[in-house]
Amino acid sequence: MTIKVTVWGENVHEQKNKTVAGIYPDGMHTVIADALNEDAELEAKTATLQEPEHGLTEDVLAKTDVLTWWGHCAHGDVADAIVERVHKRVLEGMGLIVLHSGPYSKIFKRLMGTSCSLCWREAGERERLWVCQPSHPIVQGIGPYIELENTEMYGEPFGIPVPDEQIFISWFEGGEVFRSGATWKRGNGKIFYFRPGHETYPIYYNDQVRLVLRNAVKWARPEGPRWIDAAPNVPVEKARETITVKGGRLHADGEEGFK
């Protein structure tokens, strides 16, 4: 079955910076979508910050198996209502791939529950992303490492919760290291953070980076039915076994709780 992907892009630097526009004239989101659409199992469409509801309507998200998220300078412009909408879908089972500066996005910080802060330097230095788990689905087809000639440095400490799985660790020419690829589970949804993607370098044209993106989408696809977090009050007569009420009760049958 085809995996439906929505590639979300902030699409700001491409409009304002000549260097970025020269590398990504149609936006980074289109290049990322093109990378995904190279695989017949994937069907990627794009959405941007500037569209109504940031392109992430209820209908779009309902039809999305995996959402990729690229943002950098306009995290605060993302409406809280859309963040809440995406958060709900992740808990239901939609996969989320967070890219580059995405740790500072509202949705990533909401899901992680931490500051997600880091140190950085923009000097076009070399980066080597070492594979930590060679058997993991996300790194299939990748060798021991990915080497990028020019990147922005991100360095530790990285204010994230301990990952479920550490996929990549980066070394930078200036000496810093960084947890550049990590996964978490939230509700029914899988989350993968992948660091490469600074907009002034043609990183999303790199074949190995593009392969990681395709692998990650396949890994993050939903498993099983959509989980609906309803927290119902189950009446006594509908218990799986016959029971009688004992002691006092705080709630009447049918009354909502935990709100």
KEDREN-430011 format. One record per residue (C-alpha): residue in one letter; x, y, z. Coordinates in steps of 0.5 Angstrom, whole numbers, plus 500, padded with zeros to 3 digits. Each point is the difference from the previous one (the first is absolute). Layout:
<nodes>
(A,(X,Y,Z))
...
</nodes>
This chain:
<nodes>
(M,(500,500,500))
(T,(503,507,498))
(I,(502,504,506))
(K,(497,507,500))
(V,(505,505,502))
(T,(499,508,501))
(V,(506,504,500))
(W,(500,506,504))
(G,(504,506,498))
(E,(501,507,504))
(N,(502,503,493))
(V,(502,506,502))
(H,(508,500,499))
(E,(499,498,493))
(Q,(496,507,499))
(K,(504,504,503))
(N,(507,498,499))
(K,(504,500,494))
(T,(505,494,501))
(V,(494,496,503))
(A,(496,501,494))
(G,(505,499,495))
(I,(501,493,503))
(Y,(493,498,501))
(P,(496,505,495))
(D,(493,496,501))
(G,(501,499,508))
(M,(504,495,504))
(H,(493,496,501))
(T,(500,499,492))
(V,(507,497,500))
(I,(498,496,506))
(A,(493,497,497))
(D,(504,499,494))
(A,(505,495,504))
(L,(494,496,503))
(N,(496,500,493))
(E,(506,496,497))
(D,(498,494,504))
(A,(493,497,497))
(E,(498,498,507))
(L,(500,507,502))
(E,(495,506,498))
(A,(502,507,502))
(K,(497,506,500))
(T,(502,507,503))
(A,(497,505,505))
(T,(503,507,502))
(L,(499,505,505))
(Q,(497,505,496))
(E,(494,496,498))
(P,(493,500,503))
(E,(501,496,507))
(H,(507,499,498))
(G,(498,495,495))
(L,(498,495,506))
(T,(493,500,500))
(E,(496,495,503))
(D,(499,496,494))
(V,(507,500,498))
(L,(503,498,506))
(A,(494,494,500))
(K,(503,498,494))
(T,(507,500,502))
(D,(504,494,502))
(V,(507,504,501))
(L,(501,507,501))
(T,(507,503,499))
(W,(501,507,503))
(W,(506,505,498))
(G,(500,507,504))
(H,(505,505,502))
(C,(499,507,501))
(A,(492,500,500))
(H,(498,495,506))
(G,(496,505,504))
(D,(496,502,494))
(V,(497,493,500))
(A,(493,500,503))
(D,(499,497,506))
(A,(494,497,498))
(I,(504,496,494))
(V,(505,498,505))
(E,(494,497,504))
(R,(497,496,494))
(V,(507,497,498))
(H,(501,498,507))
(K,(494,496,500))
(R,(501,497,494))
(V,(507,498,502))
(L,(497,497,506))
(E,(495,496,496))
(G,(505,497,496))
(M,(503,505,494))
(G,(507,500,499))
(L,(504,506,501))
(I,(507,501,497))
(V,(503,507,503))
(L,(506,503,496))
(H,(506,504,502))
(S,(498,506,504))
(G,(493,497,501))
(P,(502,499,508))
(Y,(498,507,501))
(S,(493,499,497))
(K,(494,500,504))
(I,(498,493,498))
(F,(507,497,502))
(K,(500,503,507))
(R,(493,499,501))
(L,(501,492,499))
(M,(507,500,503))
(G,(498,504,506))
(T,(507,503,501))
(S,(504,507,497))
(C,(503,496,495))
(S,(506,505,500))
(L,(506,499,497))
(C,(507,504,498))
(W,(501,502,492))
(R,(505,503,495))
(E,(499,502,493))
(A,(507,499,497))
(G,(499,495,494))
(E,(504,495,504))
(R,(501,492,498))
(E,(495,495,504))
(R,(500,493,501))
(L,(494,497,502))
(W,(502,493,503))
(V,(495,494,500))
(C,(498,498,507))
(Q,(496,494,498))
(P,(502,497,493))
(S,(494,495,501))
(H,(494,505,501))
(P,(495,501,494))
(I,(502,508,499))
(V,(507,499,498))
(Q,(500,494,495))
(G,(504,501,494))
(I,(504,505,504))
(G,(507,498,502))
(P,(504,502,506))
(Y,(499,507,500))
(I,(497,506,495))
(E,(505,505,499))
(L,(498,507,498))
(E,(505,505,498))
(N,(497,507,502))
(T,(495,500,506))
(E,(497,504,506))
(M,(503,497,506))
(Y,(495,498,506))
(G,(503,498,506))
(E,(499,497,507))
(P,(497,501,505))
(F,(494,499,496))
(G,(494,501,505))
(I,(495,494,498))
(P,(498,494,504))
(V,(504,493,499))
(P,(498,498,493))
(D,(497,493,500))
(E,(505,498,494))
(Q,(507,504,498))
(I,(500,499,493))
(F,(506,506,498))
(I,(505,503,504))
(S,(504,506,496))
(W,(507,502,501))
(F,(501,507,497))
(E,(507,503,497))
(G,(500,505,506))
(G,(500,494,505))
(E,(493,500,503))
(V,(496,494,500))
(F,(492,500,499))
(R,(494,495,501))
(S,(498,501,492))
(G,(495,494,500))
(A,(496,497,505))
(T,(493,497,501))
(W,(494,501,505))
(K,(493,497,501))
(R,(494,504,502))
(G,(494,497,500))
(N,(499,496,494))
(G,(505,504,496))
(K,(507,499,498))
(I,(504,507,500))
(F,(507,500,497))
(Y,(505,506,500))
(F,(505,501,495))
(R,(505,506,500))
(P,(503,501,493))
(G,(496,505,496))
(H,(503,507,501))
(E,(497,505,494))
(T,(506,503,498))
(Y,(503,493,498))
(P,(497,495,495))
(I,(500,495,505))
(Y,(493,497,497))
(Y,(503,498,494))
(N,(505,496,503))
(D,(498,492,498))
(Q,(501,498,507))
(V,(496,505,503))
(R,(494,499,496))
(L,(501,492,501))
(V,(499,501,507))
(L,(494,505,499))
(R,(497,494,496))
(N,(502,495,505))
(A,(497,504,506))
(V,(494,501,497))
(K,(499,493,499))
(W,(502,498,507))
(A,(495,506,503))
(R,(494,497,496))
(P,(494,499,505))
(E,(499,493,503))
(G,(494,497,501))
(P,(493,504,501))
(R,(500,507,502))
(W,(500,501,507))
(I,(494,505,503))
(D,(502,503,507))
(A,(493,500,502))
(A,(500,498,508))
(P,(493,497,500))
(N,(497,499,507))
(V,(498,493,499))
(P,(493,498,503))
(V,(500,494,506))
(E,(495,496,495))
(K,(505,501,494))
(A,(506,497,504))
(R,(503,493,497))
(E,(498,497,507))
(T,(494,500,504))
(I,(502,505,506))
(T,(496,504,505))
(V,(501,507,502))
(K,(504,500,507))
(G,(501,506,504))
(G,(499,508,498))
(R,(500,502,493))
(L,(502,507,498))
(H,(497,500,493))
(A,(494,498,497))
(D,(499,495,494))
(G,(501,504,494))
(E,(504,506,503))
(E,(507,502,498))
(G,(506,500,504))
(F,(507,502,499))
(K,(498,506,497))
</nodes>
